[in-house]
């Protein structure tokens, strides 16, 4: 079912590159995996103990899936006739979403040739890819991945969370999926009437916005381009967001497309699954931000010049960002940064999402995209091929972190820093003279850091044959970059920095455990 990675694509990725075909391969595979993950949630819900997931919740999920299937088949939004075309909740509950086995649980999907996974009645779990269907856009949205993982954790009978807590969390999570289905149907132009559940006084409709409400249940109806949420009228906007004259409504916000003609990029500060749970780690991401109008303007100012900054590091960096970025999640500025630093990250379960505090400049925004999308590419590739079999022990020196790293963490960090070295060298060689000194300094530092990490990567006996070829491409790229060194002062300072960091790191490690 999953595609093989051609050698030219593997070589491209090893150089931290990726043409349109290679990126499309990763994207198709990730979208296929997302649909299979959602299928796993649907099957797990149907098989769940009624004490954990009661029959009414199972029926509601099937109703939501029926609505999604109808949205998937409506390839182009069309006006809904005023009578006779609404999909009532009672009809949705009665409709079976596809082939059914003896106990009323959907049967297994037939295997699809190539990529893709067909689901109930050939519905939304069809050929992978988010283009052309409002339902698939919602199902392959990055932040639905964390939702699905959370549901599966709650449904796992081996979980350590008490049953009562799992039941409450699962009920809340399944209520959210009803909002996903409602949004997909509205985007597809399908009329419906249903009830949705607010969470802590807020009903979030993904990609549209959120309604502040006093009651837990909200009656939602759609028809003729208008959503009615109890007594609040909301009008859908193209692409992202929805307008309402009610002060209780907050519209979703999106930045303009990275280049003219590109889709807007959601700046999602509403989705309840947008950030991972906080962990007691000094390198954990900062908390979620809720930008006001002034802060959104600052995001827009940094974003506006990002495409041009990406181009100075090579046209491929812009191609990469256009292909991989599906949404931005704003984070608070790191403590003590005074507006000069930022933090960012990606999540394996949220392909296409970039979590970041506000980058100070378009160049900083571009560097953040370059850095984080290497993690996205490498994580996606690692699901297609096994690159190494190293364990989780944290024992490797990484010049960008003061703590020991596991082999996979070293791999990820070296890969992203190699891409940054390439990016800043290209900026230094072809950019404006006013920015060349800064670009050379950053190139020299990233190149020296990767040089310090590569020996441990290359020498590992845990690399698979595919991983060996990949790391060899990384090493060859590092050597190629060295053919155009930074001015000697920048190089000397970078090497001295890495040497000092290594000495300090070695002093902190137990004898015999440093690498």
N, C-alpha and C positions, 0 to 999 in steps of 0.2 A: 504494500500500500504506500509506503514512504519511498520517495525517490532516492536514487544514488547520487552522490556528489561527483560530478565529472572532475578529472584531474585539472583541467584549466581553471575551473571554479575554485578548487582547493588552493591552487597556486595564487590566484587573485586574492583570496582571503588571507593567505599567509603573508602577502605583501601589505596587508591592511587595506586592500582595495576592494573592489566589487562592482562589476559592471551591471547593467540593467538586468541581464539574464540571470546572473548569479544572485542578485538581490531578490529577483522574482522567485527563484527557487526556494530561498529561505522563507519568504513571505507566504508562498503557497503551503509550504510544509507547516508553518506555524498556524495558519488559518485552519488547516485540516486537523491539526492536533487540538485546536480550540473546540472545533465542532465535536470531536470525539470526547473531549473532556465534558462538554455539556451533555452529551449522550450518557456518559457515565453518571452524571448527576441525576438525569431523568430516570435511569434504570435503578439507581440506588434509592431514590425516593419511592418508586413503585414497590420495591422490595423491602422497604423499611418496616420495622415493627410499628403497628398502629399506635402504640403507646408513645412512640417518638414522633411519628408523623401520621396524624389521624387521617381517615378517609377523606374528609373535606379538603384538607390541604393537598392531598394527592389529586383529587378531582380538579381543584383550582389550577394546579400546575398543568394538567392536561388541557384545561380550557385556555390557559395562556399559550400553550404550544400550538393549539388550533389557530389562535389569532395570529401567532407568528407565521405559521404555515400559509395562512391567507395573505399576509403581508408580503411573504416571499414570492408568492405567485403574482401579485400585483406589481409588475415590473415598472410601471410608470404611474405616478399619482394622478388621480382623476377626481373631478367633483363627484360627491356622493349624492344621489337623488334624495330628496327630502323625505320620502317614505319608501318602505319596502326593502331597503338595502342595509339597514343597521344590523350588525351582528350582536345580538343580545347575549348577555351572560348565560342565560338559561340554554340558549342554542349551543353556545360554546361548550358548556358543561356536558351536554348530551352527545356532542360530536366525538367520534373516536378519531384520534389523529393518525391512524394508519393500521398496518397489520397487527392483530391482537392475538395473543396466545390464550390458553384456556382460562387463566385467572384474571384476564383483563389487563395484563401487563404487556406493553408493546414488545413485539418480537424483535430479535436481533436484526440489524440492518444487513442487507446483502453487501458483500464485498464489492468495492468499486475498482475498476481498472485505473491504474495510475494513482493520482492523488484524489482525495475526496472521500466522503463517507455518507452514504445515503441513509436517511432516517425514516421516521414514521411516514409511510405513504409517499416516499420520494419528496418530502417537504424540505424544511430548511436545512437538514443535514445532507444536502446535495453536494455537488462539486464545490471544492473549496474556492475561496476568493470572495472579497467583500463587495466588489463592484456590482452595481446593477440591482441591488436589493436592499430596501430599508431594513429588512429583518437581519440580513447578514452583516450589515454595517453595525447594528447594535450587538449582535452575538459575537462578532470579532473585535468589538471595541476593547482596548487594552484592559480597562478596569473591571470587565466582567470576568476576567481570569481569576483575580483574587477572590471574587464572589464565589466562583465555582469551587475553588480549593477549600474555601471556608465551609461551604455546604458539605463537601465530601468528608471533611474532618468531623463535622457534627454528626454525619450519618455513619461514621465508622464505629462499630460496637466496641472496638478495642481502645477507643479514646479514653483518656484519663479524666476528662471533664465530667462532672456529675450529670446524671441523666436529665434532671430538671433544667439545668442551665443549658444543656445541649438542645432540649426541646424548645426553650424560649428563643435561643439564638437561631435555630433552624426556621422557626415560624417567621421571625423577623426577616431572615434572608429570603425566604420564598415569597414573602410579600413584596420585596424589592423586584423580583423577577416579573411580577405582574405589571409593575411600572415599566419595565423594559419592553414587555409585549405591547402595552398600550402606546408607547412612543413609536414603536416600529409600525403599528397599524396606522397611527395618525400620519406618520411620514409617508406611508404608502397610499394615503387617501381613503382608508377604509373606515366606514362609520361603525361606531360601537358605543355601548353603554356598560359601565362596570363600576365597581367600588375598589378604591385603593386605600392602603393603610399608611398613615403618616408615622414618622419615627421621631420621637421627641419634639412633636409639634411642627415637623417639617416634612412635606411630601416632595421628594426629589423625583423629577422626570428627566432621565438622562438625555443630554443634548438640548433640552428645552429650558429647564430652569427649576425653580423650587417655590412651593407655596407654603407660607406660614399659616397654620391653622390651629384652632383651639381644640377641635375634636380629633379622635384617632382615625375616623373613617371619612373618606371624601368620595362623593359621587362624581364620576368622570364620564363625560360624553363627548364624542367627536362627530362632526359633520360639517360639510361646506367650508373646510379650512379653519374651523374654530373648535377649540377645546373649551368645554365648560366644566370647571372644577367647583362643585357646589354652585355658588352664585358668581363665581369669578370667570370672566371670559378671557381666553388666552388665544392669540393668533400666531401661528407658526411662521417663523422666518426661514428664508432659504439657507440650507446648510446647517446652521447652528443657531440656537436661541429662539425665543418666542416673546412676543410683545403683549403687555396687558396694562390697562390703566389703573389696576389695583396696586396699592402700596404693599399688599401682602405677597405680591409676586416678585421674584428676583429672576431675571433672565440669565441663562447661561451666556458666557462670554467667550469669544474666540478672537485670536489674532488673525490678521489678514494672511492669505496664502504667502508662502515664502518667496515665490516669484509670481508675476502676473499670470493669471489663469489657474494657479494651484488652489487646492481646497483650503478654506480657513482651518486654522489649527486651534482646537479648543484649549482654553486656559481653564482647566476644570478645578474649581474650588468648592464644588458642591457634592460630588459623588462620595457616598459614605465609605467606599472601599479604596479611596485614592492613595492612602499611605499605609504602610505596613504597621503592625503593632510596635510600640516602642520597646526597645530592648536595652538592658543595662550595659551598653557598649559606648565607649567614648567616641567611636566613629559612626554611631547611628545618625541617621538623617535628622535634621531639625523638624519641628512639627509643621503641620499644614498651615498655609497662610490663606487669608481671606482678603484679597486686595480690594481696596476701595477705588473710587474713580481716579484719584491722584496716582495711586500705585499702578493701576492699569495703564495709565498714560506712560509711566516710566517703563513698564514692560514693553509697550508699543515702541517707545523711543529706542530701546536696545534692540528690539526685534527688527525694526525697519532696515537697519544696515547689515543684518546678519548674512543675507544671501551674498552680498558683495564681499564681505569678509571671508565667507567660505570659499568663494571663487579664487581669492588670492592664495589659498592653499591647494588649489587644484580643482578642476571642474568636477572630478569624481566625488569630492566631499559634499558638494551641493547635491549631486545625484543621490548620494547616500541619504542625506537628510530628507530630501523630497520623498524618497521611497519608504523610509522607515518611521518617520515621525507621524504619529497619529493623535497624540494629545500631550499637552504640558500640564504638569501638576505643580502649582506654586507652593514653595516652602518658605518658612520664616528664615530670615537671615541668621547665620550661625551666631551664637553668643560671642560677644567681644570682637565681632568683625568690623564694626563701625562703618558698615557699608562698603568696605574694601574687599571683603572675602565673600565666598559663596560656597554652597554645598550642592551636590547633585548626585543622582543615582538612577539606576534602572532596576526593574524587578523581572526575574525570569518568567513569572506567571502573568506578567502584564506587558506582553510584547507590543512595542510601539509607543509605550508611555515613557516620558522623561520627567523625572521629579527634580526640581531645581529651585533654589532661591534665585532672586533676580540678579542676573549677570550685569555688571556695572556698565559694560560697553558692548557694541555689536561684535567686536573682536573676541571679547570674553564669552559672549553667547555662542559664537561660532566654535571656539575651542571646547566649550562644554558639549556641544553637539558631536564634535569629532570624537572627544573622549568617550562619551557615554554610548555612542552607537557602535564602538568597537566591542563593548561588553554585550550589546544586543546581538551583534553578528556572531561573536564567538559562542555565546550561549545557544543561539539557534543552531549553529553548526554542530555543537556538542550533542544536540539531540538527534542529529542525523548520522554522525560518525563518532566512534570512541577515539579520543585523542590520547588519553593516558589512563592508567589504572592506579594512580597514586592515591594513597589514603588521605584522611583529613588532618593528620598531625601537622600542627603549626610549628615549623622549625626552620623556615627559609628566610634569609635576609632579603628585604625589599627596600630599596633606598627611598621610597616614597612613604614608607610607614615605619614607625618606631617599634612596632610589635612584630613577632615572628608570624610568617604567613604559611598557610598550607600550600602545597604544590599548585593546586588549581587557582588559588588566589594570586600566587606569583605569576602564573601563566596569564591570567586575566589582566593583571596590572602591567606586565611587560608589554602585552599586546596593545593596550590602550595608549601607553606612553610611547611606543614605537610610532603609532599613528600621529601622535602629537608632535614627535620629532620631525616626521615628514611634513606635517602641516606647517610648522613654524619655519622649517628650512625653505620651503617654497615661498612663504611670505617674505622671508629675508632676501631671497634671490630675486623675486619678481615684484615685491611690493614697493610702497612709497619709501623713499629714503628716510623720512621722518620716523618711520616705524621699524626700520631695519635693525637698529641696534637692539631694541626690545625683542624682536623676533629672533635674532641671533642668540641672545642670552637664554631665551627659553628653549630654543633648539639645542644648544650646548648642554643645558641641564638635563633635558629629557633623553638626549642621546647617551650621556654619561650614565644616567640611571639605568637605561635598558642594557647598556654594556656591562654593568655590574650584575644584572639579573640573568643574562643569557647563559653564562656558563653552567649554572645550576639547572636551567631548563634543558639545555643540550645534553648534559651528562646523565640525565635521569634514565635509569633502566626501565622506568614505568611507562615510557612513551610507546604507543602502538606504532606499527609501520606507517599508518596514515598520520599520526601525530608527529612522527619523526620527519616526514616530508614537510609538514606544516611548519615545524620549528626551524627546519633548515631554510625555508623561505623567509622566515622572520630574521634569521641570522644573516642571510644574504642581503636582505633589505637594509639591515643595520650597517653592514659593510658598504653597501652602495651609498648610503647617506654620508659616510665618512669621507667619500671622495670630494665632498664640498664642505670642508670644515668651517666652523665659525672662526672669527678672528681670534688670535692666540689668547688674548686676555679673557674672553668669554670661556674658552675651552679650559684654561687653567683654573678659573674660579669654579667651574662646574666639577672638574675632577677633584679639586680640593674639598668641595662640599661633600661629594659622595664618599671620599676617603674619611672625612671626619664623622659622617653619619655611620659608616660601617664600624669605625673604631668605638663609637659610643654604643652602638648596638651590641657589639661583641662583648663589651664590658658587662652588659646587663644580662647576658645569657649564662646559664649554668655551664660549667666547663664541659667541653666535648659535645655540646648540643648545637653549636652555631654552624651555619652553612652559608 
